[in-house]
Amino acid sequence: MKKAYGKSIDGVKRGVRWAWQHKIRVAVLALVLALIAPRPVQTQFIDPCCAIMGAGLSSISSALNDVIGGGLSGILSIEQDIFDFERDIVWPQDLIDEAKGLVGSLQGIYAQIESLTRVPVNSATLANTQQLEQNLLSRDSAQIGQTSAYYAAVYGSVPSPTSAPAEVRNVIDMTDAVAQAAMKRAIEIDHLATLELEAADRINRSIQRAAPGSAPIIEAQAAAWLIRANAYTQAATADLMRVRAIDLAGAAAEVKSGATYNSALGQQLIDLLKRQ
Amino acid sequence: MTIAFFLLFSWLMVTTKTRRQVVAVTLAGTVGATLIAPPPAMAQLSLTGAIQAVLDIVNGTIQSALNSINAVRNAIRAFYQTLVWPVNLINQARAQVTQMIGQYRQRMRDIFESDVGSATLAATGQLEAVMRNGQTSDFNAVTAYFRNAFGPIPAETAASPEDRAMTDMDDALAMGSLKTLKASDAAVDLTLDAADQLEDAASEAAPGSAPFLTAAAVVASIQSQALTQKMLAAELRQEAARVAHENAKRKRGATNTSRLGDQILKLLRRD
């Protein structure tokens, strides 16, 4: 032990002696060590720089809390208020569901009405009139091609030129034409009305699946269908007016031709009596 | 890196022999230390300046932006609540619907349901009652009562085939129209029910549920228009048959008149 201690003392003495002999080298070594040695880390609590940073961060935190937090919380409160208003007053789910339910119930009513329009109303008893009636009540515009033939079978055709004067034949043909056109238009209108009921049913179904934002789009489509239906009603009314106009014209033509015919007949009778 | 450099430099310093070597190693060590020593970080601003800058942004730009957003959202809320969907006007509209239901519905129903029957004889009274009852299950009664009031089709021996066909067609279209009208009377009752239901729902609707009701009402209008068209088609058929009937008489009249004139002239010529 003593031996080892003595060796250590000797080693130190030798080192000191060497350092004393090489002062410049030791100084250079110390200088280089000082230059490249890592800097000590400054503590958070003792260093004044950290204190400044702590105060700064505290100010930032307080500003974030007051300015941004306060502002955002104000906005959130307004947003919540708007949300509550829209949910409870503008678009309440229960009333929306109720409205959809009503649409379903209306659909039931219109299904009943649709079935009423399909109740057969045919009443003719003779073969040729049954044919015409069936054609008229067919609700099928594809059958319009046969209407004229069935019509002629019941109401007869235009008389031949030897059986009636030209002006009478004109009136008869015109009246037949307008009567047949009205019958054909009636078939078309029946067919169109059936299609409109079908479309209305489809639109009703889509209303039940709609959202408050999409319902107005469906409403716009329904409005377009209504306009179209109005146009068809107008067309049917126009045909009705044509029938009545031609009827009136026919009545006037009868008076006119009757007067002419009577006058001509009277003249012929006078001529014959004079000859005798 | 730094430790390795220092150990190497120390070893060289200790092991050098001459003064010239010491100077050389010192110079090399100084250059090396300068190269590997980390350069000191240079701050762009002082720390307090940086913190102040952040605070200025928070209190300036961000605060004024948040204030603006707040003001706009407030304005939107006021716009919704006082101009677009004011609750008082929504309630007022509902109250008006309810008030009009009370004021008009029963009154109009009473007017519509007042009896318009006017026949005085037994046969016609029966027909009138059956054609106005809005039922679709008693069409046979319509035919029977119609025949009682207007008579049957003449027998084959009693009238020409043309007359029988025309009377049959006239009767058929007249009865067809009466039956169609019975169905449409039933449809009218159902349509009035639908209108009542829509109006009831309108009295409790919200702005967001009203579009469903409006759309349903427009669809109901299409259906109602379709029914009107079906009635119009029946009227067209009936009117066309009436004109056709008159025209058939005209055809026959023209032929008969022509024949009669010829016969009179022939008779006169013989004398």
Contacts between the chains, C-beta under 8 A, distances in Angstrom:
chain1	res1	chain2	res2	distance
A	24	B	22	6.6
A	25	B	13	4.8
A	25	B	14	7.3
A	25	B	16	7.5
A	25	B	22	5.9
A	28	B	13	6.6
A	28	B	22	7.7
A	28	B	26	4.7
A	28	B	29	6.8
A	29	B	9	7.3
A	29	B	10	5.9
A	29	B	13	5.5
A	32	B	6	7.0
A	32	B	9	5.9
A	32	B	29	5.2
A	32	B	30	7.2
A	32	B	33	5.1
A	33	B	6	6.3
A	35	B	33	4.6
A	35	B	34	7.8
A	35	B	37	5.7
A	36	B	2	5.0
A	36	B	5	6.7
A	36	B	6	6.2
A	36	B	33	5.1
A	36	B	36	6.6
A	36	B	37	5.4
A	37	B	2	7.9
A	38	B	2	7.3
A	49	B	47	6.5
A	52	B	47	5.5
A	52	B	48	5.8
A	52	B	51	7.8
A	53	B	47	5.8
A	53	B	51	7.5
A	56	B	47	6.8
A	56	B	48	6.7
A	56	B	50	7.7
A	56	B	51	3.1
A	56	B	52	7.9
A	56	B	54	7.9
A	56	B	55	8.0
A	57	B	51	7.5
A	59	B	51	6.6
A	59	B	55	5.8
A	60	B	51	6.6
A	60	B	54	5.4
A	60	B	55	6.2
A	60	B	58	6.9
A	63	B	55	5.5
A	63	B	58	4.3
A	63	B	59	6.0
A	64	B	58	6.3
A	67	B	58	5.4
A	67	B	59	6.0
A	67	B	62	6.4
A	67	B	63	4.6
A	67	B	66	7.2
A	68	B	58	6.7
A	68	B	62	5.9
A	68	B	63	7.8
A	68	B	66	6.7
A	71	B	62	7.8
A	71	B	63	6.7
A	71	B	66	3.1
A	71	B	67	6.7
A	71	B	69	7.6
A	71	B	70	6.3
A	72	B	66	6.8
A	74	B	66	7.8
A	74	B	70	5.1
A	75	B	66	7.1
A	75	B	69	5.8
A	75	B	70	5.5
A	75	B	73	5.8
A	78	B	70	6.9
A	78	B	73	4.4
A	78	B	74	5.8
A	78	B	77	5.6
A	79	B	73	6.5
A	81	B	77	6.0
A	82	B	73	7.2
A	82	B	76	6.9
A	82	B	77	5.1
A	82	B	80	6.6
A	85	B	77	7.4
A	85	B	80	6.4
A	85	B	81	6.2
A	85	B	85	7.7
A	86	B	80	7.5
A	89	B	85	6.2
A	89	B	87	5.9
A	89	B	90	7.0
A	89	B	206	6.7
A	89	B	207	7.7
A	90	B	80	7.7
A	90	B	85	5.3
A	90	B	206	6.4
A	90	B	207	5.1
A	90	B	208	5.1
A	91	B	206	6.7
A	91	B	207	7.5
A	91	B	208	3.1
A	91	B	209	7.6
A	92	B	206	5.0
A	92	B	208	6.9
A	92	B	209	7.2
A	95	B	204	6.8
A	95	B	205	6.3
A	95	B	206	4.6
A	95	B	208	7.3
A	95	B	209	4.2
A	96	B	206	7.6
A	96	B	208	6.0
A	96	B	209	4.7
A	96	B	212	7.0
A	98	B	201	6.9
A	98	B	204	7.3
A	98	B	209	6.9
A	99	B	201	6.1
A	99	B	205	6.6
A	99	B	209	4.1
A	99	B	210	7.7
A	99	B	212	3.8
A	99	B	213	5.6
A	99	B	216	7.8
A	100	B	212	6.0
A	102	B	197	6.0
A	102	B	198	7.2
A	102	B	201	4.8
A	102	B	212	7.7
A	102	B	213	7.1
A	102	B	216	6.9
A	103	B	212	6.1
A	103	B	215	7.8
A	103	B	216	4.7
A	105	B	197	6.6
A	106	B	194	5.2
A	106	B	197	6.6
A	106	B	198	7.3
A	106	B	216	5.6
A	106	B	219	7.8
A	106	B	220	6.5
A	109	B	190	5.0
A	109	B	191	7.9
A	109	B	193	6.1
A	109	B	194	5.0
A	109	B	197	7.9
A	110	B	190	7.8
A	110	B	194	7.3
A	110	B	220	7.4
A	110	B	223	5.2
A	112	B	190	5.8
A	113	B	186	8.0
A	113	B	187	4.5
A	113	B	190	5.2
A	113	B	191	7.1
A	113	B	223	6.6
A	113	B	227	6.8
A	116	B	136	5.9
A	116	B	183	4.4
A	116	B	184	7.7
A	116	B	186	5.4
A	116	B	187	5.3
A	116	B	190	8.0
A	117	B	183	6.5
A	117	B	187	7.4
A	117	B	227	7.1
A	117	B	230	5.8
A	119	B	136	4.7
A	119	B	139	7.5
A	119	B	179	7.4
A	119	B	183	5.4
A	121	B	139	7.1
A	121	B	175	7.6
A	121	B	176	4.6
A	121	B	179	3.7
A	121	B	180	5.3
A	121	B	183	7.4
A	122	B	172	7.2
A	122	B	176	6.7
A	123	B	143	6.1
A	123	B	171	6.9
A	123	B	172	4.4
A	123	B	175	3.9
A	123	B	176	5.5
A	123	B	179	7.3
A	124	B	168	5.7
A	124	B	169	6.5
A	124	B	171	7.9
A	124	B	172	3.7
A	125	B	153	6.2
A	125	B	168	5.7
A	125	B	172	7.6
A	126	B	153	7.4
A	126	B	164	6.6
A	126	B	165	5.9
A	126	B	168	4.8
A	128	B	165	5.8
A	129	B	165	5.7
A	129	B	168	4.5
A	129	B	169	4.5
A	129	B	172	5.9
A	132	B	169	6.5
A	133	B	169	7.3
A	133	B	172	5.2
A	133	B	173	7.4
A	133	B	176	7.1
A	136	B	173	7.8
A	136	B	237	5.4
A	137	B	176	6.9
A	151	B	244	6.9
A	153	B	165	7.8
A	154	B	165	4.9
A	154	B	166	6.9
A	154	B	169	5.2
A	154	B	244	7.7
A	155	B	165	8.0
A	155	B	166	6.9
A	155	B	169	7.8
A	155	B	244	4.6
A	155	B	245	7.3
A	155	B	247	6.7
A	155	B	248	4.5
A	155	B	251	8.0
A	156	B	162	6.6
A	156	B	248	5.5
A	156	B	251	5.3
A	156	B	252	7.7
A	157	B	251	8.0
A	158	B	251	7.4
A	159	B	251	5.5
A	159	B	254	5.6
A	159	B	255	5.5
A	163	B	254	6.7
A	163	B	255	4.7
A	163	B	258	5.6
A	164	B	251	7.6
A	164	B	254	3.8
A	164	B	255	6.4
A	164	B	258	6.1
A	165	B	254	7.5
A	165	B	258	7.9
A	168	B	250	7.2
A	168	B	254	4.6
A	169	B	254	7.8
A	171	B	250	7.0
A	172	B	247	5.8
A	172	B	250	5.7
A	172	B	251	5.6
A	172	B	254	7.1
A	175	B	243	5.8
A	175	B	244	7.6
A	175	B	246	7.4
A	175	B	247	4.2
A	175	B	250	7.3
A	176	B	244	7.0
A	176	B	247	5.7
A	178	B	240	7.8
A	178	B	243	6.8
A	179	B	240	4.3
A	179	B	241	7.5
A	179	B	243	4.6
A	179	B	244	4.2
A	179	B	247	6.6
A	180	B	240	7.4
A	180	B	244	8.0
A	182	B	236	4.7
A	182	B	237	7.5
A	182	B	239	6.4
A	182	B	240	3.7
A	182	B	243	7.7
A	183	B	236	7.2
A	183	B	237	6.1
A	183	B	240	4.8
A	183	B	241	7.9
A	185	B	233	7.9
A	185	B	236	6.0
A	186	B	233	4.1
A	186	B	234	7.4
A	186	B	236	4.1
A	186	B	237	4.6
A	186	B	240	7.1
A	187	B	233	7.7
A	189	B	229	5.0
A	189	B	230	7.6
A	189	B	232	6.3
A	189	B	233	4.3
A	189	B	236	7.1
A	190	B	229	7.6
A	190	B	230	6.2
A	190	B	233	4.6
A	192	B	229	6.7
A	193	B	226	4.1
A	193	B	227	7.3
A	193	B	229	4.1
A	193	B	230	4.9
A	193	B	233	7.1
A	194	B	226	7.6
A	196	B	222	5.7
A	196	B	223	7.5
A	196	B	225	6.9
A	196	B	226	4.1
A	196	B	229	7.5
A	197	B	223	6.0
A	197	B	226	4.9
A	199	B	222	7.1
A	200	B	219	4.9
A	200	B	220	7.9
A	200	B	222	4.5
A	200	B	223	4.7
A	200	B	226	7.1
A	203	B	215	7.6
A	203	B	219	5.1
A	203	B	222	7.6
A	204	B	216	6.9
A	204	B	219	5.2
A	207	B	212	6.0
A	207	B	215	4.9
A	207	B	216	5.9
A	207	B	219	7.0
A	210	B	212	6.9
A	210	B	215	7.4
A	212	B	208	4.3
A	212	B	209	7.0
A	212	B	211	5.9
A	212	B	212	7.5
A	215	B	211	3.8
A	215	B	212	5.1
A	215	B	214	7.8
A	215	B	215	5.2
A	216	B	211	5.1
A	216	B	214	7.9
A	216	B	215	7.5
A	218	B	215	5.1
A	219	B	211	6.2
A	219	B	214	5.4
A	219	B	215	3.8
A	219	B	218	5.6
A	222	B	215	5.7
A	222	B	218	3.9
A	222	B	219	5.0
A	222	B	221	7.9
A	222	B	222	6.3
A	223	B	218	5.4
A	225	B	218	8.0
A	225	B	222	5.0
A	226	B	218	5.8
A	226	B	221	5.1
A	226	B	222	5.1
A	226	B	225	6.4
A	229	B	222	5.4
A	229	B	225	3.9
A	229	B	226	6.4
A	229	B	229	7.1
A	230	B	225	6.5
A	232	B	229	6.1
A	233	B	225	6.1
A	233	B	228	6.0
A	233	B	229	5.6
A	233	B	232	6.5
A	236	B	229	6.2
A	236	B	232	4.5
A	236	B	233	6.6
A	236	B	236	6.2
A	237	B	232	6.8
A	239	B	236	5.9
A	240	B	232	7.0
A	240	B	235	6.4
A	240	B	236	5.6
A	240	B	239	6.0
A	243	B	236	7.2
A	243	B	239	4.9
A	243	B	240	5.9
A	243	B	243	5.6
A	244	B	239	6.9
A	246	B	243	7.0
A	247	B	242	7.8
A	247	B	243	5.0
A	247	B	246	7.0
A	250	B	243	7.7
A	250	B	246	7.1
A	250	B	247	7.2
A	250	B	250	7.3
A	254	B	250	7.1
A	261	B	257	7.3
A	265	B	261	6.6
A	268	B	265	7.2
A	269	B	268	7.6
A	272	B	268	5.2
A	272	B	269	8.0
A	276	B	271	7.4
